[in-house]
Amino acid sequence: MQLPSQVQLHQNYPNPFNPTTRIEFSIPETSHVTLEVFNIQGQRVATLVNGTRDAGVHTVSFDAANLASGVYMYRIQAGNFTRVNKMMLVK
């Protein structure tokens, strides 16, 4: 298996979603990773990953059954890398 050459945060699938979606990210080396979900006001509504992950491709499931419909942001932080993507919950 070839390791990724850089940190990547992929678009969640499916998007829009109800109530669960998958978020995939790739890291080239073992790193401390934080993956969080925020509402449009910037309030954190979920922490999906907060710990060390091995190099490779990782998939996390997000269950938003207790959240309202709307646009949410998900942010990865791994080493010095930060990226934010949007996703839409439609109930």
PyMOL Python script that loads the backbone (N, CA, C, O; Angstrom):
from pymol import cmd

cmd.read_pdbstr("""\
ATOM      1  N   MET A   1       0.844  -1.182   0.000  1.00  0.00           N
ATOM      2  CA  MET A   1       0.000   0.000   0.000  1.00  0.00           C
ATOM      3  C   MET A   1       0.889   1.245   0.000  1.00  0.00           C
ATOM      4  O   MET A   1       1.833   1.350   0.784  1.00  0.00           O
ATOM      5  N   GLN A   2       0.575   2.173  -0.881  1.00  0.00           N
ATOM      6  CA  GLN A   2       1.342   3.410  -0.960  1.00  0.00           C
ATOM      7  C   GLN A   2       0.779   4.427   0.021  1.00  0.00           C
ATOM      8  O   GLN A   2      -0.433   4.633   0.087  1.00  0.00           O
ATOM      9  N   LEU A   3       1.671   5.064   0.788  1.00  0.00           N
ATOM     10  CA  LEU A   3       1.236   6.071   1.753  1.00  0.00           C
ATOM     11  C   LEU A   3       0.969   7.387   1.035  1.00  0.00           C
ATOM     12  O   LEU A   3       1.621   7.696   0.038  1.00  0.00           O
ATOM     13  N   PRO A   4       0.005   8.171   1.543  1.00  0.00           N
ATOM     14  CA  PRO A   4      -0.254   9.473   0.941  1.00  0.00           C
ATOM     15  C   PRO A   4       0.964  10.388   1.093  1.00  0.00           C
ATOM     16  O   PRO A   4       1.726  10.260   2.051  1.00  0.00           O
ATOM     17  N   SER A   5       1.143  11.308   0.146  1.00  0.00           N
ATOM     18  CA  SER A   5       2.301  12.199   0.176  1.00  0.00           C
ATOM     19  C   SER A   5       2.028  13.466   0.983  1.00  0.00           C
ATOM     20  O   SER A   5       2.957  14.201   1.317  1.00  0.00           O
ATOM     21  N   GLN A   6       0.769  13.721   1.294  1.00  0.00           N
ATOM     22  CA  GLN A   6       0.414  14.919   2.059  1.00  0.00           C
ATOM     23  C   GLN A   6      -0.884  14.666   2.819  1.00  0.00           C
ATOM     24  O   GLN A   6      -1.605  13.706   2.543  1.00  0.00           O
ATOM     25  N   VAL A   7      -1.167  15.535   3.772  1.00  0.00           N
ATOM     26  CA  VAL A   7      -2.422  15.449   4.509  1.00  0.00           C
ATOM     27  C   VAL A   7      -3.540  15.879   3.569  1.00  0.00           C
ATOM     28  O   VAL A   7      -3.421  16.886   2.870  1.00  0.00           O
ATOM     29  N   GLN A   8      -4.627  15.111   3.555  1.00  0.00           N
ATOM     30  CA  GLN A   8      -5.790  15.448   2.734  1.00  0.00           C
ATOM     31  C   GLN A   8      -7.052  15.248   3.549  1.00  0.00           C
ATOM     32  O   GLN A   8      -7.158  14.310   4.338  1.00  0.00           O
ATOM     33  N   LEU A   9      -8.013  16.149   3.345  1.00  0.00           N
ATOM     34  CA  LEU A   9      -9.342  16.007   3.924  1.00  0.00           C
ATOM     35  C   LEU A   9     -10.307  15.933   2.756  1.00  0.00           C
ATOM     36  O   LEU A   9     -10.469  16.897   2.008  1.00  0.00           O
ATOM     37  N   HIS A  10     -10.946  14.782   2.605  1.00  0.00           N
ATOM     38  CA  HIS A  10     -11.824  14.565   1.461  1.00  0.00           C
ATOM     39  C   HIS A  10     -13.243  15.037   1.780  1.00  0.00           C
ATOM     40  O   HIS A  10     -13.625  15.161   2.944  1.00  0.00           O
ATOM     41  N   GLN A  11     -14.010  15.298   0.727  1.00  0.00           N
ATOM     42  CA  GLN A  11     -15.412  15.686   0.908  1.00  0.00           C
ATOM     43  C   GLN A  11     -16.173  14.514   1.516  1.00  0.00           C
ATOM     44  O   GLN A  11     -15.977  13.361   1.132  1.00  0.00           O
ATOM     45  N   ASN A  12     -17.043  14.830   2.471  1.00  0.00           N
ATOM     46  CA  ASN A  12     -17.844  13.764   3.088  1.00  0.00           C
ATOM     47  C   ASN A  12     -18.753  13.120   2.040  1.00  0.00           C
ATOM     48  O   ASN A  12     -19.070  13.726   1.017  1.00  0.00           O
ATOM     49  N   TYR A  13     -19.163  11.884   2.315  1.00  0.00           N
ATOM     50  CA  TYR A  13     -20.054  11.163   1.403  1.00  0.00           C
ATOM     51  C   TYR A  13     -21.052  10.371   2.227  1.00  0.00           C
ATOM     52  O   TYR A  13     -20.637   9.701   3.173  1.00  0.00           O
ATOM     53  N   PRO A  14     -22.315  10.405   1.933  1.00  0.00           N
ATOM     54  CA  PRO A  14     -22.925  11.296   0.940  1.00  0.00           C
ATOM     55  C   PRO A  14     -23.033  12.727   1.459  1.00  0.00           C
ATOM     56  O   PRO A  14     -22.931  12.978   2.660  1.00  0.00           O
ATOM     57  N   ASN A  15     -23.238  13.641   0.548  1.00  0.00           N
ATOM     58  CA  ASN A  15     -23.422  15.047   0.892  1.00  0.00           C
ATOM     59  C   ASN A  15     -24.368  15.657  -0.138  1.00  0.00           C
ATOM     60  O   ASN A  15     -24.013  15.695  -1.316  1.00  0.00           O
ATOM     61  N   PRO A  16     -25.536  16.129   0.236  1.00  0.00           N
ATOM     62  CA  PRO A  16     -26.123  16.211   1.568  1.00  0.00           C
ATOM     63  C   PRO A  16     -26.374  14.824   2.170  1.00  0.00           C
ATOM     64  O   PRO A  16     -26.414  13.819   1.459  1.00  0.00           O
ATOM     65  N   PHE A  17     -26.539  14.796   3.492  1.00  0.00           N
ATOM     66  CA  PHE A  17     -26.708  13.522   4.182  1.00  0.00           C
ATOM     67  C   PHE A  17     -27.830  13.602   5.209  1.00  0.00           C
ATOM     68  O   PHE A  17     -28.238  14.689   5.619  1.00  0.00           O
ATOM     69  N   ASN A  18     -28.328  12.421   5.621  1.00  0.00           N
ATOM     70  CA  ASN A  18     -29.365  12.313   6.648  1.00  0.00           C
ATOM     71  C   ASN A  18     -29.417  10.880   7.150  1.00  0.00           C
ATOM     72  O   ASN A  18     -29.736   9.995   6.356  1.00  0.00           O
ATOM     73  N   PRO A  19     -29.132  10.596   8.386  1.00  0.00           N
ATOM     74  CA  PRO A  19     -28.452  11.449   9.356  1.00  0.00           C
ATOM     75  C   PRO A  19     -26.963  11.135   9.459  1.00  0.00           C
ATOM     76  O   PRO A  19     -26.258  11.786  10.231  1.00  0.00           O
ATOM     77  N   THR A  20     -26.451  10.135   8.687  1.00  0.00           N
ATOM     78  CA  THR A  20     -25.038   9.772   8.826  1.00  0.00           C
ATOM     79  C   THR A  20     -24.271  10.021   7.534  1.00  0.00           C
ATOM     80  O   THR A  20     -24.829   9.981   6.437  1.00  0.00           O
ATOM     81  N   THR A  21     -22.991  10.276   7.695  1.00  0.00           N
ATOM     82  CA  THR A  21     -22.090  10.480   6.565  1.00  0.00           C
ATOM     83  C   THR A  21     -20.716   9.963   6.940  1.00  0.00           C
ATOM     84  O   THR A  21     -20.427   9.729   8.113  1.00  0.00           O
ATOM     85  N   ARG A  22     -19.870   9.785   5.932  1.00  0.00           N
ATOM     86  CA  ARG A  22     -18.498   9.327   6.157  1.00  0.00           C
ATOM     87  C   ARG A  22     -17.530  10.435   5.765  1.00  0.00           C
ATOM     88  O   ARG A  22     -17.702  11.092   4.738  1.00  0.00           O
ATOM     89  N   ILE A  23     -16.520  10.631   6.588  1.00  0.00           N
ATOM     90  CA  ILE A  23     -15.469  11.608   6.307  1.00  0.00           C
ATOM     91  C   ILE A  23     -14.155  10.849   6.218  1.00  0.00           C
ATOM     92  O   ILE A  23     -13.786  10.113   7.134  1.00  0.00           O
ATOM     93  N   GLU A  24     -13.451  11.036   5.105  1.00  0.00           N
ATOM     94  CA  GLU A  24     -12.188  10.337   4.881  1.00  0.00           C
ATOM     95  C   GLU A  24     -11.045  11.354   4.897  1.00  0.00           C
ATOM     96  O   GLU A  24     -11.158  12.449   4.347  1.00  0.00           O
ATOM     97  N   PHE A  25      -9.945  10.965   5.539  1.00  0.00           N
ATOM     98  CA  PHE A  25      -8.755  11.809   5.516  1.00  0.00           C
ATOM     99  C   PHE A  25      -7.526  10.935   5.369  1.00  0.00           C
ATOM    100  O   PHE A  25      -7.541   9.752   5.707  1.00  0.00           O
ATOM    101  N   SER A  26      -6.456  11.538   4.856  1.00  0.00           N
ATOM    102  CA  SER A  26      -5.196  10.829   4.630  1.00  0.00           C
ATOM    103  C   SER A  26      -4.068  11.588   5.306  1.00  0.00           C
ATOM    104  O   SER A  26      -4.020  12.818   5.263  1.00  0.00           O
ATOM    105  N   ILE A  27      -3.160  10.847   5.932  1.00  0.00           N
ATOM    106  CA  ILE A  27      -1.984  11.473   6.531  1.00  0.00           C
ATOM    107  C   ILE A  27      -0.732  10.680   6.119  1.00  0.00           C
ATOM    108  O   ILE A  27      -0.754   9.449   6.097  1.00  0.00           O
ATOM    109  N   PRO A  28       0.364  11.396   5.790  1.00  0.00           N
ATOM    110  CA  PRO A  28       1.561  10.714   5.282  1.00  0.00           C
ATOM    111  C   PRO A  28       2.440  10.096   6.364  1.00  0.00           C
ATOM    112  O   PRO A  28       3.289   9.255   6.069  1.00  0.00           O
ATOM    113  N   GLU A  29       2.240  10.510   7.618  1.00  0.00           N
ATOM    114  CA  GLU A  29       3.047   9.963   8.716  1.00  0.00           C
ATOM    115  C   GLU A  29       2.194   9.930   9.977  1.00  0.00           C
ATOM    116  O   GLU A  29       1.186  10.629  10.077  1.00  0.00           O
ATOM    117  N   THR A  30       2.609   9.117  10.930  1.00  0.00           N
ATOM    118  CA  THR A  30       1.891   9.047  12.198  1.00  0.00           C
ATOM    119  C   THR A  30       1.840  10.440  12.810  1.00  0.00           C
ATOM    120  O   THR A  30       2.871  11.096  12.959  1.00  0.00           O
ATOM    121  N   SER A  31       0.631  10.895  13.166  1.00  0.00           N
ATOM    122  CA  SER A  31       0.438  12.264  13.657  1.00  0.00           C
ATOM    123  C   SER A  31      -0.687  12.300  14.674  1.00  0.00           C
ATOM    124  O   SER A  31      -1.539  11.413  14.724  1.00  0.00           O
ATOM    125  N   HIS A  32      -0.668  13.359  15.490  1.00  0.00           N
ATOM    126  CA  HIS A  32      -1.830  13.650  16.325  1.00  0.00           C
ATOM    127  C   HIS A  32      -2.849  14.330  15.421  1.00  0.00           C
ATOM    128  O   HIS A  32      -2.539  15.331  14.775  1.00  0.00           O
ATOM    129  N   VAL A  33      -4.054  13.794  15.374  1.00  0.00           N
ATOM    130  CA  VAL A  33      -5.102  14.293  14.482  1.00  0.00           C
ATOM    131  C   VAL A  33      -6.305  14.726  15.311  1.00  0.00           C
ATOM    132  O   VAL A  33      -6.733  14.023  16.226  1.00  0.00           O
ATOM    133  N   THR A  34      -6.840  15.893  14.974  1.00  0.00           N
ATOM    134  CA  THR A  34      -8.100  16.347  15.538  1.00  0.00           C
ATOM    135  C   THR A  34      -9.056  16.577  14.378  1.00  0.00           C
ATOM    136  O   THR A  34      -8.738  17.303  13.436  1.00  0.00           O
ATOM    137  N   LEU A  35     -10.234  15.953  14.449  1.00  0.00           N
ATOM    138  CA  LEU A  35     -11.278  16.143  13.441  1.00  0.00           C
ATOM    139  C   LEU A  35     -12.543  16.544  14.182  1.00  0.00           C
ATOM    140  O   LEU A  35     -13.101  15.764  14.954  1.00  0.00           O
ATOM    141  N   GLU A  36     -12.991  17.783  13.935  1.00  0.00           N
ATOM    142  CA  GLU A  36     -14.125  18.336  14.663  1.00  0.00           C
ATOM    143  C   GLU A  36     -15.172  18.855  13.693  1.00  0.00           C
ATOM    144  O   GLU A  36     -14.869  19.204  12.552  1.00  0.00           O
ATOM    145  N   VAL A  37     -16.422  18.901  14.173  1.00  0.00           N
ATOM    146  CA  VAL A  37     -17.548  19.417  13.388  1.00  0.00           C
ATOM    147  C   VAL A  37     -18.085  20.654  14.101  1.00  0.00           C
ATOM    148  O   VAL A  37     -18.240  20.671  15.322  1.00  0.00           O
ATOM    149  N   PHE A  38     -18.363  21.687  13.308  1.00  0.00           N
ATOM    150  CA  PHE A  38     -18.859  22.959  13.835  1.00  0.00           C
ATOM    151  C   PHE A  38     -20.146  23.350  13.127  1.00  0.00           C
ATOM    152  O   PHE A  38     -20.335  23.036  11.952  1.00  0.00           O
ATOM    153  N   ASN A  39     -21.034  24.038  13.845  1.00  0.00           N
ATOM    154  CA  ASN A  39     -22.217  24.593  13.190  1.00  0.00           C
ATOM    155  C   ASN A  39     -21.831  25.909  12.518  1.00  0.00           C
ATOM    156  O   ASN A  39     -20.690  26.357  12.633  1.00  0.00           O
ATOM    157  N   ILE A  40     -22.772  26.518  11.825  1.00  0.00           N
ATOM    158  CA  ILE A  40     -22.482  27.716  11.040  1.00  0.00           C
ATOM    159  C   ILE A  40     -22.105  28.904  11.929  1.00  0.00           C
ATOM    160  O   ILE A  40     -21.494  29.864  11.459  1.00  0.00           O
ATOM    161  N   GLN A  41     -22.469  28.839  13.213  1.00  0.00           N
ATOM    162  CA  GLN A  41     -22.080  29.897  14.154  1.00  0.00           C
ATOM    163  C   GLN A  41     -20.669  29.685  14.717  1.00  0.00           C
ATOM    164  O   GLN A  41     -20.173  30.509  15.485  1.00  0.00           O
ATOM    165  N   GLY A  42     -20.035  28.591  14.336  1.00  0.00           N
ATOM    166  CA  GLY A  42     -18.683  28.317  14.809  1.00  0.00           C
ATOM    167  C   GLY A  42     -18.615  27.537  16.105  1.00  0.00           C
ATOM    168  O   GLY A  42     -17.534  27.376  16.672  1.00  0.00           O
ATOM    169  N   GLN A  43     -19.749  27.047  16.586  1.00  0.00           N
ATOM    170  CA  GLN A  43     -19.765  26.252  17.819  1.00  0.00           C
ATOM    171  C   GLN A  43     -19.447  24.795  17.489  1.00  0.00           C
ATOM    172  O   GLN A  43     -20.022  24.222  16.564  1.00  0.00           O
ATOM    173  N   ARG A  44     -18.522  24.199  18.255  1.00  0.00           N
ATOM    174  CA  ARG A  44     -18.192  22.782  18.036  1.00  0.00           C
ATOM    175  C   ARG A  44     -19.370  21.928  18.458  1.00  0.00           C
ATOM    176  O   ARG A  44     -19.870  22.066  19.574  1.00  0.00           O
ATOM    177  N   VAL A  45     -19.818  21.044  17.576  1.00  0.00           N
ATOM    178  CA  VAL A  45     -20.942  20.158  17.883  1.00  0.00           C
ATOM    179  C   VAL A  45     -20.496  18.699  18.015  1.00  0.00           C
ATOM    180  O   VAL A  45     -21.251  17.865  18.514  1.00  0.00           O
ATOM    181  N   ALA A  46     -19.266  18.387  17.567  1.00  0.00           N
ATOM    182  CA  ALA A  46     -18.767  17.009  17.692  1.00  0.00           C
ATOM    183  C   ALA A  46     -17.254  16.990  17.528  1.00  0.00           C
ATOM    184  O   ALA A  46     -16.690  17.762  16.753  1.00  0.00           O
ATOM    185  N   THR A  47     -16.611  16.100  18.265  1.00  0.00           N
ATOM    186  CA  THR A  47     -15.200  15.779  18.065  1.00  0.00           C
ATOM    187  C   THR A  47     -15.157  14.327  17.617  1.00  0.00           C
ATOM    188  O   THR A  47     -15.497  13.425  18.383  1.00  0.00           O
ATOM    189  N   LEU A  48     -14.741  14.102  16.381  1.00  0.00           N
ATOM    190  CA  LEU A  48     -14.756  12.760  15.802  1.00  0.00           C
ATOM    191  C   LEU A  48     -13.436  12.022  16.014  1.00  0.00           C
ATOM    192  O   LEU A  48     -13.419  10.803  16.179  1.00  0.00           O
ATOM    193  N   VAL A  49     -12.332  12.767  16.010  1.00  0.00           N
ATOM    194  CA  VAL A  49     -11.007  12.185  16.238  1.00  0.00           C
ATOM    195  C   VAL A  49     -10.229  13.165  17.097  1.00  0.00           C
ATOM    196  O   VAL A  49     -10.240  14.370  16.847  1.00  0.00           O
ATOM    197  N   ASN A  50      -9.557  12.643  18.103  1.00  0.00           N
ATOM    198  CA  ASN A  50      -8.655  13.460  18.905  1.00  0.00           C
ATOM    199  C   ASN A  50      -7.597  12.527  19.477  1.00  0.00           C
ATOM    200  O   ASN A  50      -7.699  12.080  20.619  1.00  0.00           O
ATOM    201  N   GLY A  51      -6.582  12.240  18.671  1.00  0.00           N
ATOM    202  CA  GLY A  51      -5.549  11.324  19.108  1.00  0.00           C
ATOM    203  C   GLY A  51      -4.582  10.998  17.995  1.00  0.00           C
ATOM    204  O   GLY A  51      -4.687  11.528  16.890  1.00  0.00           O
ATOM    205  N   THR A  52      -3.649  10.129  18.290  1.00  0.00           N
ATOM    206  CA  THR A  52      -2.624   9.743  17.327  1.00  0.00           C
ATOM    207  C   THR A  52      -3.196   8.726  16.335  1.00  0.00           C
ATOM    208  O   THR A  52      -3.868   7.768  16.716  1.00  0.00           O
ATOM    209  N   ARG A  53      -2.911   8.961  15.070  1.00  0.00           N
ATOM    210  CA  ARG A  53      -3.321   8.040  14.006  1.00  0.00           C
ATOM    211  C   ARG A  53      -2.103   7.679  13.177  1.00  0.00           C
ATOM    212  O   ARG A  53      -1.221   8.510  12.961  1.00  0.00           O
ATOM    213  N   ASP A  54      -2.055   6.435  12.713  1.00  0.00           N
ATOM    214  CA  ASP A  54      -0.964   5.974  11.864  1.00  0.00           C
ATOM    215  C   ASP A  54      -1.091   6.563  10.466  1.00  0.00           C
ATOM    216  O   ASP A  54      -2.171   6.978  10.045  1.00  0.00           O
ATOM    217  N   ALA A  55       0.034   6.593   9.756  1.00  0.00           N
ATOM    218  CA  ALA A  55       0.026   7.050   8.368  1.00  0.00           C
ATOM    219  C   ALA A  55      -0.933   6.188   7.555  1.00  0.00           C
ATOM    220  O   ALA A  55      -1.040   4.982   7.777  1.00  0.00           O
ATOM    221  N   GLY A  56      -1.630   6.819   6.610  1.00  0.00           N
ATOM    222  CA  GLY A  56      -2.540   6.092   5.747  1.00  0.00           C
ATOM    223  C   GLY A  56      -3.853   6.825   5.578  1.00  0.00           C
ATOM    224  O   GLY A  56      -3.971   8.013   5.880  1.00  0.00           O
ATOM    225  N   VAL A  57      -4.840   6.086   5.085  1.00  0.00           N
ATOM    226  CA  VAL A  57      -6.173   6.629   4.814  1.00  0.00           C
ATOM    227  C   VAL A  57      -7.113   6.166   5.918  1.00  0.00           C
ATOM    228  O   VAL A  57      -7.142   4.985   6.264  1.00  0.00           O
ATOM    229  N   HIS A  58      -7.876   7.094   6.465  1.00  0.00           N
ATOM    230  CA  HIS A  58      -8.783   6.806   7.580  1.00  0.00           C
ATOM    231  C   HIS A  58     -10.184   7.288   7.213  1.00  0.00           C
ATOM    232  O   HIS A  58     -10.339   8.304   6.535  1.00  0.00           O
ATOM    233  N   THR A  59     -11.201   6.558   7.663  1.00  0.00           N
ATOM    234  CA  THR A  59     -12.590   6.936   7.446  1.00  0.00           C
ATOM    235  C   THR A  59     -13.303   6.970   8.789  1.00  0.00           C
ATOM    236  O   THR A  59     -13.186   6.047   9.595  1.00  0.00           O
ATOM    237  N   VAL A  60     -14.046   8.052   9.017  1.00  0.00           N
ATOM    238  CA  VAL A  60     -14.782   8.247  10.262  1.00  0.00           C
ATOM    239  C   VAL A  60     -16.250   8.434   9.909  1.00  0.00           C
ATOM    240  O   VAL A  60     -16.578   9.130   8.948  1.00  0.00           O
ATOM    241  N   SER A  61     -17.125   7.817  10.680  1.00  0.00           N
ATOM    242  CA  SER A  61     -18.560   7.987  10.489  1.00  0.00           C
ATOM    243  C   SER A  61     -19.058   9.083  11.418  1.00  0.00           C
ATOM    244  O   SER A  61     -18.649   9.162  12.576  1.00  0.00           O
ATOM    245  N   PHE A  62     -19.946   9.928  10.900  1.00  0.00           N
ATOM    246  CA  PHE A  62     -20.527  11.019  11.694  1.00  0.00           C
ATOM    247  C   PHE A  62     -22.041  10.854  11.696  1.00  0.00           C
ATOM    248  O   PHE A  62     -22.676  10.830  10.642  1.00  0.00           O
ATOM    249  N   ASP A  63     -22.611  10.741  12.893  1.00  0.00           N
ATOM    250  CA  ASP A  63     -24.051  10.598  13.061  1.00  0.00           C
ATOM    251  C   ASP A  63     -24.610  11.916  13.584  1.00  0.00           C
ATOM    252  O   ASP A  63     -24.315  12.317  14.710  1.00  0.00           O
ATOM    253  N   ALA A  64     -25.413  12.587  12.768  1.00  0.00           N
ATOM    254  CA  ALA A  64     -25.960  13.896  13.117  1.00  0.00           C
ATOM    255  C   ALA A  64     -27.449  13.821  13.444  1.00  0.00           C
ATOM    256  O   ALA A  64     -28.182  14.789  13.243  1.00  0.00           O
ATOM    257  N   ALA A  65     -27.894  12.673  13.948  1.00  0.00           N
ATOM    258  CA  ALA A  65     -29.322  12.481  14.230  1.00  0.00           C
ATOM    259  C   ALA A  65     -29.853  13.499  15.231  1.00  0.00           C
ATOM    260  O   ALA A  65     -31.034  13.844  15.198  1.00  0.00           O
ATOM    261  N   ASN A  66     -28.982  13.986  16.128  1.00  0.00           N
ATOM    262  CA  ASN A  66     -29.436  14.917  17.163  1.00  0.00           C
ATOM    263  C   ASN A  66     -29.234  16.385  16.778  1.00  0.00           C
ATOM    264  O   ASN A  66     -29.427  17.274  17.606  1.00  0.00           O
ATOM    265  N   LEU A  67     -28.846  16.640  15.524  1.00  0.00           N
ATOM    266  CA  LEU A  67     -28.599  18.014  15.076  1.00  0.00           C
ATOM    267  C   LEU A  67     -29.691  18.480  14.121  1.00  0.00           C
ATOM    268  O   LEU A  67     -30.382  17.670  13.503  1.00  0.00           O
ATOM    269  N   ALA A  68     -29.835  19.786  14.010  1.00  0.00           N
ATOM    270  CA  ALA A  68     -30.818  20.380  13.100  1.00  0.00           C
ATOM    271  C   ALA A  68     -30.272  20.394  11.676  1.00  0.00           C
ATOM    272  O   ALA A  68     -29.059  20.371  11.464  1.00  0.00           O
ATOM    273  N   SER A  69     -31.182  20.432  10.703  1.00  0.00           N
ATOM    274  CA  SER A  69     -30.775  20.577   9.308  1.00  0.00           C
ATOM    275  C   SER A  69     -29.960  21.848   9.141  1.00  0.00           C
ATOM    276  O   SER A  69     -30.186  22.838   9.836  1.00  0.00           O
ATOM    277  N   GLY A  70     -29.014  21.816   8.219  1.00  0.00           N
ATOM    278  CA  GLY A  70     -28.235  23.012   7.946  1.00  0.00           C
ATOM    279  C   GLY A  70     -26.843  22.679   7.460  1.00  0.00           C
ATOM    280  O   GLY A  70     -26.495  21.519   7.241  1.00  0.00           O
ATOM    281  N   VAL A  71     -26.052  23.735   7.296  1.00  0.00           N
ATOM    282  CA  VAL A  71     -24.675  23.601   6.847  1.00  0.00           C
ATOM    283  C   VAL A  71     -23.771  23.470   8.074  1.00  0.00           C
ATOM    284  O   VAL A  71     -23.912  24.206   9.051  1.00  0.00           O
ATOM    285  N   TYR A  72     -22.851  22.527   8.001  1.00  0.00           N
ATOM    286  CA  TYR A  72     -21.868  22.307   9.054  1.00  0.00           C
ATOM    287  C   TYR A  72     -20.478  22.309   8.421  1.00  0.00           C
ATOM    288  O   TYR A  72     -20.318  22.009   7.238  1.00  0.00           O
ATOM    289  N   MET A  73     -19.494  22.648   9.219  1.00  0.00           N
ATOM    290  CA  MET A  73     -18.098  22.646   8.781  1.00  0.00           C
ATOM    291  C   MET A  73     -17.380  21.536   9.534  1.00  0.00           C
ATOM    292  O   MET A  73     -17.653  21.297  10.710  1.00  0.00           O
ATOM    293  N   TYR A  74     -16.480  20.872   8.866  1.00  0.00           N
ATOM    294  CA  TYR A  74     -15.622  19.918   9.571  1.00  0.00           C
ATOM    295  C   TYR A  74     -14.172  20.286   9.309  1.00  0.00           C
ATOM    296  O   TYR A  74     -13.787  20.612   8.186  1.00  0.00           O
ATOM    297  N   ARG A  75     -13.369  20.225  10.379  1.00  0.00           N
ATOM    298  CA  ARG A  75     -11.990  20.709  10.334  1.00  0.00           C
ATOM    299  C   ARG A  75     -11.043  19.626  10.809  1.00  0.00           C
ATOM    300  O   ARG A  75     -11.259  18.993  11.842  1.00  0.00           O
ATOM    301  N   ILE A  76      -9.991  19.426  10.033  1.00  0.00           N
ATOM    302  CA  ILE A  76      -8.923  18.517  10.445  1.00  0.00           C
ATOM    303  C   ILE A  76      -7.702  19.347  10.811  1.00  0.00           C
ATOM    304  O   ILE A  76      -7.387  20.341  10.157  1.00  0.00           O
ATOM    305  N   GLN A  77      -7.024  18.920  11.868  1.00  0.00           N
ATOM    306  CA  GLN A  77      -5.728  19.475  12.235  1.00  0.00           C
ATOM    307  C   GLN A  77      -4.797  18.285  12.427  1.00  0.00           C
ATOM    308  O   GLN A  77      -5.048  17.408  13.254  1.00  0.00           O
ATOM    309  N   ALA A  78      -3.718  18.271  11.651  1.00  0.00           N
ATOM    310  CA  ALA A  78      -2.712  17.207  11.747  1.00  0.00           C
ATOM    311  C   ALA A  78      -1.353  17.855  11.573  1.00  0.00           C
ATOM    312  O   ALA A  78      -1.024  18.335  10.488  1.00  0.00           O
ATOM    313  N   GLY A  79      -0.569  17.873  12.628  1.00  0.00           N
ATOM    314  CA  GLY A  79       0.703  18.586  12.570  1.00  0.00           C
ATOM    315  C   GLY A  79       0.427  20.062  12.342  1.00  0.00           C
ATOM    316  O   GLY A  79      -0.365  20.670  13.063  1.00  0.00           O
ATOM    317  N   ASN A  80       1.079  20.639  11.339  1.00  0.00           N
ATOM    318  CA  ASN A  80       0.879  22.052  11.007  1.00  0.00           C
ATOM    319  C   ASN A  80      -0.224  22.262   9.980  1.00  0.00           C
ATOM    320  O   ASN A  80      -0.474  23.395   9.568  1.00  0.00           O
ATOM    321  N   PHE A  81      -0.881  21.198   9.564  1.00  0.00           N
ATOM    322  CA  PHE A  81      -1.892  21.261   8.508  1.00  0.00           C
ATOM    323  C   PHE A  81      -3.285  21.462   9.104  1.00  0.00           C
ATOM    324  O   PHE A  81      -3.664  20.784  10.059  1.00  0.00           O
ATOM    325  N   THR A  82      -4.039  22.396   8.534  1.00  0.00           N
ATOM    326  CA  THR A  82      -5.441  22.592   8.905  1.00  0.00           C
ATOM    327  C   THR A  82      -6.246  22.770   7.631  1.00  0.00           C
ATOM    328  O   THR A  82      -5.830  23.487   6.721  1.00  0.00           O
ATOM    329  N   ARG A  83      -7.403  22.116   7.566  1.00  0.00           N
ATOM    330  CA  ARG A  83      -8.290  22.268   6.414  1.00  0.00           C
ATOM    331  C   ARG A  83      -9.718  22.197   6.898  1.00  0.00           C
ATOM    332  O   ARG A  83     -10.027  21.463   7.837  1.00  0.00           O
ATOM    333  N   VAL A  84     -10.593  22.961   6.259  1.00  0.00           N
ATOM    334  CA  VAL A  84     -12.007  22.987   6.614  1.00  0.00           C
ATOM    335  C   VAL A  84     -12.825  22.695   5.357  1.00  0.00           C
ATOM    336  O   VAL A  84     -12.551  23.248   4.292  1.00  0.00           O
ATOM    337  N   ASN A  85     -13.829  21.825   5.482  1.00  0.00           N
ATOM    338  CA  ASN A  85     -14.782  21.546   4.404  1.00  0.00           C
ATOM    339  C   ASN A  85     -16.186  21.752   4.922  1.00  0.00           C
ATOM    340  O   ASN A  85     -16.428  21.725   6.129  1.00  0.00           O
ATOM    341  N   LYS A  86     -17.124  21.961   3.987  1.00  0.00           N
ATOM    342  CA  LYS A  86     -18.539  22.120   4.332  1.00  0.00           C
ATOM    343  C   LYS A  86     -19.301  20.833   4.047  1.00  0.00           C
ATOM    344  O   LYS A  86     -18.936  20.057   3.164  1.00  0.00           O
ATOM    345  N   MET A  87     -20.358  20.625   4.807  1.00  0.00           N
ATOM    346  CA  MET A  87     -21.295  19.537   4.519  1.00  0.00           C
ATOM    347  C   MET A  87     -22.690  19.992   4.881  1.00  0.00           C
ATOM    348  O   MET A  87     -22.864  20.910   5.682  1.00  0.00           O
ATOM    349  N   MET A  88     -23.689  19.348   4.288  1.00  0.00           N
ATOM    350  CA  MET A  88     -25.064  19.770   4.509  1.00  0.00           C
ATOM    351  C   MET A  88     -25.916  18.618   5.037  1.00  0.00           C
ATOM    352  O   MET A  88     -25.983  17.545   4.437  1.00  0.00           O
ATOM    353  N   LEU A  89     -26.559  18.865   6.166  1.00  0.00           N
ATOM    354  CA  LEU A  89     -27.484  17.917   6.774  1.00  0.00           C
ATOM    355  C   LEU A  89     -28.894  18.311   6.360  1.00  0.00           C
ATOM    356  O   LEU A  89     -29.324  19.438   6.606  1.00  0.00           O
ATOM    357  N   VAL A  90     -29.615  17.386   5.733  1.00  0.00           N
ATOM    358  CA  VAL A  90     -30.986  17.643   5.284  1.00  0.00           C
ATOM    359  C   VAL A  90     -31.879  16.581   5.893  1.00  0.00           C
ATOM    360  O   VAL A  90     -31.723  15.395   5.603  1.00  0.00           O
ATOM    361  N   LYS A  91     -32.818  16.997   6.738  1.00  0.00           N
ATOM    362  CA  LYS A  91     -33.728  16.050   7.387  1.00  0.00           C
ATOM    363  C   LYS A  91     -35.105  16.138   6.768  1.00  0.00           C
ATOM    364  O   LYS A  91     -36.015  15.417   7.180  1.00  0.00           O
TER     365      LYS A  91
END
""", "prot")
cmd.dss("prot")
cmd.show_as("cartoon", "prot")
cmd.util.cbc("prot")
cmd.orient("prot")
